[in-house]
């Protein structure tokens, strides 16, 4: 993980484009390692970086500004990783993030209920993963059905279930590829 001293050192690089590239690589590595099992967080942080870099490449912001933005993203990333619940596995956290990414679900169900759903879904996904579930449409349909049943069972907001189902299935693909290849 990056230290404040390292970030300060990068901020003071004479060649600002080198500093930008160093930060971009640092962040990509931290996302890959810190969120290897978490499709949602990986996508969120990658998108933050992409938007910032796009503004820099388009000339909307200068090198000093992009460096500050990337340092801020690095701090947020570090904080997010440090604040993970200690009573949940990486997989449970990933499914929690897939469910909690919808702000109204967090308000309606609360943190404890979302954790319970995440644990339940991890178990369901693990029980339904087969070597070919990602390619066989019937296996994927069964998993989608299981997710919908679980969301209904736990009272997930109906208007947000379709998006949550897709996010959970995306997360299940990550878990499935790890279980199948590991």
MIDOSE-1310 file (N, C-alpha, C; in nm, 2 decimals, decimal comma, always signed):
residues 182
xxxx	+0,09/-0,12/+0,00/+0,00/+0,00/+0,00/+0,09/+0,12/+0,00; +0,04/+0,23/-0,06/+0,12/+0,35/-0,07/+0,12/+0,43/+0,06; +0,22/+0,49/+0,09/+0,23/+0,57/+0,21/+0,22/+0,72/+0,18; +0,19/+0,80/+0,28/+0,18/+0,95/+0,25/+0,31/+1,01/+0,21
xxxx	+0,42/+0,95/+0,25/+0,55/+1,00/+0,21/+0,57/+0,97/+0,06; +0,53/+0,85/+0,01/+0,54/+0,82/-0,13/+0,46/+0,91/-0,21; +0,33/+0,94/-0,17/+0,24/+1,03/-0,24/+0,30/+1,17/-0,24; +0,36/+1,21/-0,13/+0,42/+1,35/-0,13/+0,54/+1,35/-0,23
xxxx	+0,62/+1,24/-0,23/+0,73/+1,23/-0,32/+0,69/+1,24/-0,47; +0,58/+1,17/-0,50/+0,53/+1,18/-0,64/+0,48/+1,32/-0,67; +0,41/+1,38/-0,58/+0,36/+1,52/-0,60/+0,47/+1,61/-0,63; +0,59/+1,59/-0,58/+0,71/+1,68/-0,61/+0,80/+1,64/-0,72
xxxx	+0,76/+1,54/-0,80/+0,83/+1,50/-0,92/+0,84/+1,62/-1,01; +0,96/+1,64/-1,07/+0,98/+1,75/-1,16/+0,90/+1,73/-1,29; +0,91/+1,60/-1,34/+0,84/+1,57/-1,46/+0,70/+1,52/-1,42; +0,60/+1,61/-1,44/+0,46/+1,59/-1,40/+0,40/+1,47/-1,47
xxxx	+0,43/+1,46/-1,60/+0,37/+1,34/-1,68/+0,42/+1,21/-1,62; +0,54/+1,20/-1,57/+0,60/+1,08/-1,51/+0,52/+1,06/-1,38; +0,49/+1,16/-1,31/+0,42/+1,15/-1,18/+0,27/+1,09/-1,21; +0,21/+1,14/-1,32/+0,08/+1,10/-1,35/+0,08/+0,95/-1,39
xxxx	+0,18/+0,91/-1,47/+0,19/+0,77/-1,51/+0,22/+0,68/-1,39; +0,30/+0,73/-1,30/+0,34/+0,65/-1,18/+0,21/+0,63/-1,09; +0,13/+0,74/-1,07/+0,01/+0,73/-1,00/-0,09/+0,64/-1,06; -0,10/+0,65/-1,19/-0,20/+0,56/-1,27/-0,16/+0,42/-1,25
xxxx	-0,03/+0,38/-1,26/+0,01/+0,24/-1,24/-0,01/+0,20/-1,10; +0,02/+0,28/-1,00/+0,00/+0,25/-0,86/-0,14/+0,22/-0,83; -0,23/+0,30/-0,88/-0,37/+0,29/-0,86/-0,43/+0,16/-0,93; -0,38/+0,14/-1,05/-0,43/+0,01/-1,12/-0,38/-0,11/-1,04
xxxx	-0,26/-0,11/-0,99/-0,21/-0,22/-0,92/-0,29/-0,24/-0,79; -0,32/-0,13/-0,72/-0,39/-0,14/-0,59/-0,54/-0,19/-0,61; -0,60/-0,15/-0,72/-0,73/-0,20/-0,76/-0,73/-0,35/-0,79; -0,63/-0,39/-0,86/-0,62/-0,53/-0,90/-0,59/-0,61/-0,78
xxxx	-0,51/-0,57/-0,69/-0,48/-0,65/-0,56/-0,59/-0,63/-0,46; -0,63/-0,51/-0,43/-0,72/-0,48/-0,33/-0,87/-0,53/-0,36; -0,90/-0,53/-0,48/-1,04/-0,56/-0,52/-1,04/-0,68/-0,62; -0,95/-0,77/-0,61/-0,94/-0,89/-0,70/-1,07/-0,97/-0,70
xxxx	-1,15/-0,97/-0,59/-1,27/-1,05/-0,58/-1,39/-0,96/-0,58; -1,38/-0,83/-0,61/-1,49/-0,74/-0,60/-1,51/-0,66/-0,73; -1,60/-0,70/-0,81/-1,62/-0,64/-0,94/-1,67/-0,50/-0,93; -1,76/-0,48/-0,83/-1,82/-0,34/-0,81/-1,72/-0,24/-0,77
xxxx	-1,65/-0,26/-0,67/-1,55/-0,17/-0,62/-1,44/-0,15/-0,73; -1,40/-0,25/-0,79/-1,30/-0,24/-0,90/-1,35/-0,15/-1,01; -1,47/-0,17/-1,05/-1,53/-0,08/-1,16/-1,54/+0,06/-1,11; -1,59/+0,08/-0,98/-1,61/+0,22/-0,93/-1,48/+0,29/-0,93
xxxx	-1,37/+0,23/-0,87/-1,25/+0,31/-0,87/-1,18/+0,32/-1,01; -1,19/+0,22/-1,09/-1,14/+0,23/-1,23/-1,21/+0,34/-1,30; -1,34/+0,36/-1,28/-1,41/+0,46/-1,35/-1,37/+0,60/-1,30; -1,35/+0,62/-1,17/-1,30/+0,74/-1,12/-1,17/+0,78/-1,18
xxxx	-1,08/+0,69/-1,19/-0,95/+0,71/-1,25/-0,96/+0,75/-1,40; -1,04/+0,67/-1,47/-1,06/+0,70/-1,61/-1,12/+0,84/-1,64; -1,22/+0,88/-1,56/-1,28/+1,01/-1,58/-1,17/+1,12/-1,55; -1,09/+1,10/-1,45/-0,99/+1,20/-1,42/-0,89/+1,21/-1,53
xxxx	-0,84/+1,09/-1,57/-0,74/+1,09/-1,68/-0,79/+1,14/-1,81; -0,92/+1,12/-1,84/-0,98/+1,17/-1,96/-0,98/+1,32/-1,96; -1,01/+1,38/-1,84/-1,01/+1,53/-1,83/-0,87/+1,58/-1,85; -0,77/+1,51/-1,80/-0,63/+1,55/-1,82/-0,59/+1,54/-1,96
xxxx	-0,62/+1,43/-2,03/-0,58/+1,41/-2,17/-0,65/+1,50/-2,26; -0,77/+1,55/-2,23/-0,85/+1,64/-2,31/-0,81/+1,79/-2,28; -0,72/+1,81/-2,18/-0,67/+1,94/-2,15/-0,76/+2,02/-2,06; -0,86/+1,96/-2,01/-0,96/+2,03/-1,92/-0,89/+2,06/-1,78
xxxx	-0,80/+1,97/-1,74/-0,72/+2,00/-1,62/-0,57/+1,99/-1,64; -0,50/+2,05/-1,56/-0,35/+2,05/-1,58/-0,29/+1,94/-1,50; -0,16/+1,91/-1,52/-0,09/+1,80/-1,46/-0,09/+1,81/-1,31; -0,07/+1,93/-1,25/-0,08/+1,94/-1,11/-0,21/+1,90/-1,05
xxxx	-0,32/+1,94/-1,12/-0,45/+1,91/-1,08/-0,48/+1,76/-1,09; -0,44/+1,69/-1,19/-0,46/+1,55/-1,21/-0,38/+1,47/-1,10; -0,26/+1,52/-1,07/-0,19/+1,46/-0,97/-0,26/+1,46/-0,83; -0,31/+1,58/-0,80/-0,39/+1,59/-0,68/-0,52/+1,50/-0,68
xxxx	-0,59/+1,50/-0,79/-0,70/+1,41/-0,80/-0,67/+1,26/-0,78; -0,56/+1,22/-0,85/-0,52/+1,08/-0,84/-0,47/+1,05/-0,69; -0,40/+1,14/-0,63/-0,36/+1,12/-0,49/-0,49/+1,11/-0,40; -0,59/+1,19/-0,43/-0,71/+1,18/-0,35/-0,78/+1,04/-0,37
xxxx	-0,78/+1,00/-0,50/-0,84/+0,86/-0,53/-0,75/+0,76/-0,45; -0,62/+0,77/-0,45/-0,54/+0,67/-0,38/-0,57/+0,67/-0,23; -0,59/+0,78/-0,18/-0,63/+0,79/-0,03/-0,77/+0,72/-0,01; -0,86/+0,75/-0,10/-1,00/+0,69/-0,08/-0,99/+0,54/-0,10
xxxx	-0,91/+0,49/-0,19/-0,89/+0,35/-0,22/-0,83/+0,28/-0,09; -0,73/+0,35/-0,04/-0,66/+0,29/+0,08/-0,76/+0,29/+0,20; -0,84/+0,39/+0,21/-0,94/+0,40/+0,32/-1,04/+0,30/+0,30; -1,09/+0,28/+0,18/-1,19/+0,18/+0,16/-1,14/+0,04/+0,19
xxxx	-1,02/+0,01/+0,16/-0,96/-0,12/+0,19/-0,94/-0,14/+0,34; -0,90/-0,03/+0,41/-0,87/-0,04/+0,55/-1,00/-0,05/+0,63; -1,11/+0,00/+0,58/-1,24/+0,00/+0,65/-1,33/-0,12/+0,62; -1,28/-0,22/+0,55/-1,36/-0,34/+0,53/-1,40/-0,40/+0,66
xxxx	-1,52/-0,45/+0,66/-1,56/-0,52/+0,78/-1,47/-0,64/+0,81; -1,43/-0,66/+0,94/-1,34/-0,77/+0,97/-1,42/-0,90/+0,99; -1,55/-0,89/+1,00/-1,63/-1,01/+1,03/-1,69/-1,07/+0,90; -1,64/-1,02/+0,79/-1,69/-1,07/+0,66/-1,57/-1,12/+0,57
xxxx	-1,60/-1,22/+0,49/-1,49/-1,26/+0,39/-1,49/-1,17/+0,28; -1,38/-1,18/+0,20/-1,37/-1,09/+0,08/-1,49/-1,11/-0,01; -1,54/-1,24/-0,03/-1,65/-1,27/-0,11/-1,78/-1,20/-0,06; -1,80/-1,21/+0,07/-1,92/-1,15/+0,13/-1,92/-1,00/+0,12
xxxx	-1,80/-0,94/+0,13/-1,79/-0,80/+0,12/-1,82/-0,76/-0,03; -1,78/-0,84/-0,12/-1,80/-0,81/-0,26/-1,95/-0,82/-0,30; -2,02/-0,92/-0,24/-2,16/-0,93/-0,27/-2,24/-0,82/-0,19; -2,19/-0,79/-0,07/-2,25/-0,67/+0,00/-2,24/-0,55/-0,08
xxxx	-2,12/-0,52/-0,14/-2,10/-0,40/-0,22/-2,19/-0,40/-0,34; -2,22/-0,52/-0,40/-2,31/-0,53/-0,52/-2,45/-0,49/-0,48; -2,49/-0,53/-0,35/-2,62/-0,50/-0,30/-2,63/-0,36/-0,25; -2,53/-0,31/-0,18/-2,54/-0,18/-0,12/-2,51/-0,06/-0,21
xxxx	-2,46/-0,09/-0,33/-2,43/+0,01/-0,43/-2,56/+0,09/-0,46; -2,67/+0,03/-0,43/-2,80/+0,10/-0,45/-2,83/+0,17/-0,32; -2,82/+0,30/-0,31/-2,84/+0,38/-0,19/-2,97/+0,35/-0,12; -3,08/+0,33/-0,19/-3,21/+0,31/-0,12/-3,21/+0,18/-0,05
xxxx	-3,14/+0,08/-0,10/-3,14/-0,05/-0,04/-3,07/-0,04/+0,10; -2,97/+0,04/+0,11/-2,90/+0,05/+0,24/-2,99/+0,13/+0,33; -3,07/+0,22/+0,29/-3,16/+0,30/+0,37/-3,28/+0,21/+0,42; -3,33/+0,13/+0,33/-3,45/+0,05/+0,35/-3,41/-0,07/+0,44
xxxx	-3,31/-0,14/+0,41/-3,27/-0,27/+0,47/-3,18/-0,25/+0,59; -3,09/-0,16/+0,58/-2,99/-0,14/+0,68/-2,87/-0,23/+0,66; -2,76/-0,20/+0,72/-2,63/-0,27/+0,71/-2,64/-0,41/+0,75; -2,70/-0,44/+0,86/-2,70/-0,58/+0,91/-2,78/-0,67/+0,81
xxxx	-2,89/-0,63/+0,76/-2,97/-0,71/+0,67/-2,90/-0,73/+0,53; -2,83/-0,63/+0,49/-2,75/-0,64/+0,36/-2,63/-0,74/+0,38; -2,57/-0,74/+0,50/-2,47/-0,84/+0,53/-2,53/-0,98/+0,53; -2,64/-0,99/+0,59/-2,71/-1,13/+0,59/-2,74/-1,17/+0,45
xxxx	-2,79/-1,09/+0,37/-2,82/-1,12/+0,23/-2,69/-1,16/+0,16; -2,58/-1,08/+0,18/-2,45/-1,11/+0,11/-2,40/-1,25/+0,15; -2,41/-1,28/+0,28/-2,36/-1,41/+0,32/-2,45/-1,52/+0,26; -2,58/-1,50/+0,26/-2,67/-1,60/+0,20/-2,64/-1,62/+0,05
xxxx	-2,62/-1,51/-0,02/-2,59/-1,52/-0,16/-2,45/-1,59/-0,19; -2,35/-1,56/-0,11/-2,22/-1,63/-0,13/-2,24/-1,78/-0,12; -2,32/-1,82/-0,02/-2,34/-1,96/+0,00/-2,42/-2,02/-0,12; -2,53/-1,95/-0,16/-2,61/-2,00/-0,28/-2,52/-2,01/-0,41
xxxx	-2,44/-1,90/-0,43/-2,35/-1,91/-0,55/-2,25/-2,02/-0,54; -2,19/-2,04/-0,43/-2,10/-2,15/-0,41/-2,16/-2,28/-0,44; -2,28/-2,30/-0,39/-2,36/-2,43/-0,41/-2,40/-2,45/-0,55; -2,41/-2,34/-0,63/-2,46/-2,35/-0,77/-2,35/-2,34/-0,88
xxxx	-2,23/-2,31/-0,84/-2,12/-2,30/-0,93/-2,08/-2,44/-0,99; -2,08/-2,44/-1,12/-2,03/-2,56/-1,19/-1,92/-2,52/-1,28; -1,85/-2,61/-1,34/-1,74/-2,57/-1,42/-1,79/-2,49/-1,55; -1,91/-2,51/-1,59/-1,96/-2,44/-1,71/-2,08/-2,35/-1,69
xxxx	-2,11/-2,31/-1,56/-2,22/-2,23/-1,54/-2,22/-2,10/-1,61; -2,10/-2,04/-1,63/-2,09/-1,91/-1,70/-2,13/-1,92/-1,85; -2,12/-2,04/-1,90/-2,15/-2,06/-2,05/-2,28/-2,12/-2,07; -2,32/-2,21/-1,99/-2,45/-2,28/-2,00/-2,56/-2,19/-1,96
xxxx	-2,65/-2,15/-2,05/-2,76/-2,06/-2,02/-2,85/-2,11/-1,91; -2,88/-2,24/-1,91/-2,97/-2,29/-1,81/-2,91/-2,28/-1,67; -2,78/-2,30/-1,65/-2,72/-2,28/-1,52/-2,72/-2,14/-1,48; -2,69/-2,05/-1,57/-2,70/-1,90/-1,54/-2,84/-1,86/-1,51
xxxx	-2,94/-1,91/-1,58/-3,08/-1,88/-1,55/-3,12/-1,93/-1,41; -3,07/-2,05/-1,37/-3,10/-2,10/-1,24/-3,03/-2,01/-1,13; -2,91/-1,97/-1,15/-2,85/-1,88/-1,06/-2,92/-1,74/-1,05; -2,97/-1,69/-1,16/-3,04/-1,57/-1,16/-3,17/-1,58/-1,08
xxxx	-3,24/-1,70/-1,10/-3,36/-1,73/-1,02/-3,33/-1,73/-0,87; -3,22/-1,80/-0,84/-3,18/-1,81/-0,69/-3,16/-1,67/-0,63; -3,09/-1,58/-0,71/-3,07/-1,44/-0,67/-3,20/-1,37/-0,65; -3,29/-1,38/-0,74/-3,42/-1,31/-0,73/-3,50/-1,36/-0,61
xxxx	-3,50/-1,49/-0,59/-3,57/-1,55/-0,47/-3,51/-1,49/-0,34; -3,37/-1,49/-0,34/-3,31/-1,44/-0,22/-3,34/-1,29/-0,19; -3,34/-1,21/-0,30/-3,37/-1,07/-0,28/-3,51/-1,05/-0,23; -3,61/-1,13/-0,29/-3,74/-1,12/-0,24/-3,76/-1,17/-0,10
xxxx	-3,69/-1,28/-0,07/-3,70/-1,33/+0,07/-3,65/-1,23/+0,17; -3,55/-1,16/+0,14/-3,50/-1,06/+0,24/-3,55/-0,92/+0,23; -3,65/-0,90/+0,14/-3,72/-0,77/+0,13/-3,64/-0,66/+0,06; -3,55/-0,70/-0,03/-3,47/-0,60/-0,11/-3,57/-0,52/-0,19
xxxx	-3,55/-0,38/-0,20/-3,65/-0,30/-0,26/-3,68/-0,35/-0,41; -3,81/-0,37/-0,44/-3,85/-0,43/-0,57/-3,80/-0,34/-0,69; -3,80/-0,21/-0,67/-3,77/-0,13/-0,79/-3,62/-0,13/-0,82; -3,54/-0,19/-0,73/-3,39/-0,19/-0,75/-3,35/-0,34/-0,77
xxxx	-3,44/-0,43/-0,77/-3,40/-0,57/-0,78/-3,33/-0,61/-0,91; -3,38/-0,56/-1,02/-3,32/-0,59/-1,15/-3,17/-0,55/-1,16; -3,14/-0,43/-1,12/-3,00/-0,38/-1,11/-2,92/-0,46/-1,02; -2,97/-0,49/-0,90/-2,90/-0,57/-0,80/-2,87/-0,71/-0,85
xxxx	-2,97/-0,77/-0,92/-2,95/-0,90/-0,97/-2,84/-0,90/-1,07; -2,83/-0,81/-1,16/-2,72/-0,80/-1,26/-2,59/-0,78/-1,19; -2,59/-0,70/-1,09/-2,46/-0,67/-1,02/-2,42/-0,80/-0,94; -2,51/-0,87/-0,88/-2,48/-0,99/-0,81/-2,43/-1,10/-0,90
xxxx	-2,49/-1,11/-1,02/-2,45/-1,21/-1,12/-2,31/-1,17/-1,17; -2,28/-1,04/-1,19/-2,15/-1,00/-1,23/-2,05/-1,04/-1,13; -2,08/-1,02/-1,00/-2,00/-1,06/-0,89/-1,98/-1,21/-0,88; -2,09/-1,29/-0,91/-2,09/-1,43/-0,91/-2,00/-1,48/-1,02
xxxx	-1,99/-1,42/-1,13/-1,89/-1,46/-1,23/-1,75/-1,45/-1,19; -1,72/-1,34/-1,11/-1,59/-1,33/-1,05/-1,56/-1,44/-0,96; -1,65/-1,47/-0,87/-1,64/-1,58/-0,77/-1,63/-1,71/-0,84; -1,71/-1,73/-0,95/-1,71/-1,85/-1,02/-1,58/-1,88/-1,09
xxxx	-1,52/-1,77/-1,15/-1,40/-1,79/-1,22/-1,28/-1,83/-1,13; -1,29/-1,78/-1,01/-1,19/-1,81/-0,91/-1,21/-1,95/-0,85; -1,33/-1,99/-0,82/-1,36/-2,12/-0,77/-1,32/-2,23/-0,88; -1,37/-2,21/-1,00/-1,34/-2,30/-1,11/-1,20/-2,31/-1,14
xx	-1,12/-2,20/-1,15/-0,98/-2,21/-1,18/-0,89/-2,24/-1,07; -0,94/-2,21/-0,94/-0,86/-2,24/-0,82/-0,88/-2,37/-0,78
